[in-house]
Amino acid sequence: MSKRRILTLIVIPILLISGLIIVLINNPREPTATLILAQQRIDFGTLPEWEGTATRTVTARNTGKSTRRILNVHTGCSYAKITAPEQIRPNEEAAFHIVLTPETLPADETTATATIFTDDPNTPSVNLTIVAAAKRFATLNPDACDFGGIRPETTHEKELKLSLNAPLDASGVRLLPSNRPELTWQMTPDPDTDTSRLITVQLRSPKASGRFASLLTVAFPNERTLTLPVYGFIQND
C-alpha cells in the first residue's frame, strides 16, 4: 500500500476522530433543566403600601420523564413569600404564588432573585427574578432635618413638606412632642394642595458644643408613625 493511500485511509481519519473527541471533552453539553418557568421575571410595579399584600403567580412545567420534587424555595429577600407545590408530575404544570408585603419593601425599585431547589440531579435549582417598588402612605421631603454647623444658643428653622399619599383624614395627623426642650415643631396647611402639610422645625441650640441629634415623630390616624431625624453640629468657632 502506498504512503499516499495509507495517509488517506488511516492517518487522516484517525486525526479527525481524535480532534472530534478532544472537542467533545472540552465542550461537554450542558444539562437541560426539566423544570421550566413560564416567566423568569415577575415585575410587580409600584405597590401602594396601604393596599396590603400583593400576589402574582408563575407556572412551572416539568418537561422530564420523572416526577420533580420541590425541595425548598429561597426568596432572596425579607418582603416576599413564595408558596410552592410539593411536586410536579411529568409533562404537567403547577403554580408558584409570590406574595409581597409593601410595608417592608424598599421605596425605590428593587430586584431580588428567588431560587427554587428541586431533586433534578442535573440542574438542581431554577432562578426567578422579582422586581417591585413601594409607594409609602406618607413621605417627608426632605426625609431628614440637617441644621449643619451652628453656634451655641442661637435659633434656627427648617421647613419640610409632609405628603399624604394614602386616603387619610389629614385632621388626624399629629406631631408628637419632642423629648428635647430646645427642639419644637409645628404643622400648617399647604396652600398649594390638600394632600400635604408644611412642617416647621425650630431648634434653639444648646450651650455645649458638639453634635446634636434627635428624632421627631409624626402620628397618623391609621396608627402608623413616621420619624424625622434632626441633627446638627454646635461649634464655638
C-alpha positions in Angstrom: 0.0 0.0 0.0 1.4 3.4 -1.0 2.2 6.1 1.5 -0.4 8.3 0.0 -3.1 5.7 0.4 -2.1 5.0 4.0 -2.3 8.7 4.7 -5.7 9.0 3.1 -7.3 5.8 4.6 -5.7 5.6 8.0 -3.8 8.7 9.3 -6.3 11.4 8.3 -9.4 9.6 9.7 -7.5 8.9 13.0 -6.6 12.6 13.3 -10.2 13.7 12.5 -11.6 11.3 15.1 -9.0 12.4 17.7 -9.9 16.1 17.1 -13.6 15.3 17.5 -13.0 13.5 20.8 -11.0 16.5 22.1 -13.7 18.9 21.1 -16.4 16.8 22.9 -14.3 16.5 26.0 -13.6 20.3 26.2 -17.1 21.3 25.3 -19.5 19.0 27.1 -23.2 19.5 26.6 -24.8 21.5 29.4 -27.6 19.6 31.2 -31.1 20.7 30.3 -33.4 21.8 33.1 -36.6 19.8 33.4 -38.4 22.4 35.5 -39.2 25.3 33.1 -40.8 28.5 34.4 -43.3 30.3 32.2 -41.7 33.6 33.3 -38.2 34.1 34.7 -39.0 37.6 35.7 -42.0 38.9 37.7 -42.5 42.7 37.8 -45.0 43.8 40.5 -44.6 47.5 39.5 -45.2 50.1 42.2 -47.3 48.8 45.2 -49.2 51.3 47.4 -48.4 50.0 50.9 -51.9 50.9 52.3 -53.5 48.4 49.9 -51.9 45.5 51.7 -50.1 42.5 50.3 -49.9 41.8 46.5 -49.8 38.4 44.9 -48.6 37.2 41.5 -48.5 33.7 40.1 -46.0 31.9 37.9 -46.4 28.4 36.4 -43.7 25.8 36.0 -43.8 22.8 33.7 -41.9 19.5 34.3 -40.6 18.5 30.9 -38.8 15.5 32.3 -39.8 11.8 32.4 -40.0 11.6 36.2 -41.7 13.5 38.9 -39.8 16.5 40.2 -39.9 17.2 43.9 -39.6 20.9 45.1 -37.2 20.7 48.0 -37.0 24.3 49.1 -37.6 27.9 47.9 -35.3 30.8 49.0 -36.9 34.2 48.2 -33.7 36.2 48.4 -35.4 39.0 50.4 -37.4 39.6 53.6 -40.5 41.2 51.9 -41.5 38.2 49.7 -43.0 34.8 50.4 -43.4 32.1 47.8 -45.8 29.2 48.1 -44.7 26.2 46.1 -46.1 22.8 45.2 -44.6 19.7 46.8 -44.0 18.0 43.4 -44.8 18.3 39.7 -45.5 15.2 37.6 -44.0 14.6 34.2 -45.4 16.9 31.5 -47.6 18.7 34.0 -47.7 22.3 35.3 -48.0 23.7 38.8 -48.3 27.2 40.2 -45.9 29.2 42.4 -47.6 32.0 44.3 -45.4 35.1 45.1 -46.7 37.3 47.9 -45.1 40.7 48.6 -45.6 42.9 51.7 -45.2 46.6 50.5 -44.7 47.9 54.1 -41.3 46.2 54.2 -40.5 46.8 50.6 -37.9 49.5 49.7 -39.5 52.6 48.2 -37.1 52.6 45.2 -37.4 49.9 42.6 -35.5 46.8 43.9 -34.7 43.4 42.5 -34.5 40.1 44.3 -33.6 36.6 43.0 -35.6 33.7 44.3 -34.1 30.3 44.0 -36.3 27.1 43.6 -34.4 23.9 44.6 -35.5 20.6 43.1 -34.3 17.0 43.1 -33.2 17.3 39.5 -29.6 15.8 39.6 -28.5 17.8 36.5 -30.0 21.3 37.3 -31.0 21.3 41.0 -32.0 24.9 41.1 -34.0 27.5 39.0 -33.9 31.2 39.5 -36.8 33.7 39.4 -36.3 37.5 39.4 -38.7 39.6 41.4 -38.9 43.3 40.7 -41.0 45.8 42.7 -41.2 49.2 44.4 -43.4 50.6 47.2 -45.4 53.8 47.4 -45.4 55.0 51.0 -48.6 56.1 52.7 -46.8 59.3 53.6 -43.4 60.9 52.9 -41.3 63.7 54.3 -39.3 65.9 52.0 -36.5 66.1 52.9 -36.6 63.0 55.0 -34.1 64.4 57.5 -33.6 67.8 59.1 -30.0 68.9 58.9 -29.1 72.2 60.6 -25.5 71.8 59.7 -22.9 73.8 61.7 -24.5 76.3 64.1 -23.3 78.4 67.0 -24.4 77.8 70.6 -27.6 79.4 71.9 -28.8 80.5 68.5 -32.3 79.8 67.0 -32.7 78.1 63.6 -35.6 77.0 61.5 -36.1 74.4 58.7 -39.3 73.8 56.7 -40.3 70.4 55.3 -43.3 69.1 53.4 -45.4 66.1 54.6 -47.1 64.4 51.6 -50.1 62.2 52.3 -50.3 59.6 49.6 -52.9 57.3 51.2 -56.6 58.3 51.6 -56.1 59.5 55.2 -58.0 62.0 57.3 -55.5 64.8 57.4 -57.1 66.3 60.5 -56.0 63.2 62.4 -52.3 63.7 61.7 -50.4 64.8 64.9 -46.9 65.9 65.7 -45.7 64.3 68.9 -43.9 66.4 71.4 -40.1 66.3 71.4 -38.1 64.9 74.3 -35.6 67.8 73.8 -36.8 71.2 75.2 -34.6 73.0 72.7 -36.5 71.4 69.8 -40.0 72.4 68.8 -42.1 72.0 65.6 -45.5 72.9 64.2 -47.6 71.9 61.2 -49.6 74.2 58.9 -51.8 73.6 55.8 -50.1 73.6 52.4 -51.7 76.4 50.3 -50.9 74.5 47.1 -52.6 71.2 47.8 -54.9 69.4 50.3 -52.8 66.3 50.4 -49.8 67.8 52.0 -48.8 69.8 55.1 -45.9 72.2 55.8 -43.8 71.4 58.9 -41.6 74.0 60.5 -38.8 72.6 62.9 -37.2 75.1 65.3 -34.0 74.5 67.1 -32.6 76.6 69.9 -29.0 75.2 70.0 -27.7 74.2 73.4 -24.7 75.9 75.1 -22.4 72.9 74.9 -20.5 72.4 71.6 -20.6 69.1 69.7 -23.1 67.0 67.7 -26.8 67.4 68.3 -29.1 64.6 67.3 -32.8 63.7 68.0 -35.9 62.2 66.5 -39.3 63.7 65.9 -42.4 61.6 65.3 -45.5 62.1 63.2 -48.5 60.1 64.2 -51.3 59.2 61.7 -54.9 58.1 62.2 -54.1 54.6 60.8 -51.9 54.0 63.8 -48.7 54.4 61.8 -45.9 56.7 62.6 -43.2 58.4 60.6 -39.9 59.6 62.2 -37.8 62.6 61.2 -34.1 62.6 62.2 -32.9 66.0 63.3 -29.2 66.8 63.7 -26.6 69.5 63.6 -23.2 70.4 65.0 -22.8 73.1 67.6 -19.4 74.8 67.2 -17.9 77.7 69.2 -15.6 79.0 66.4 
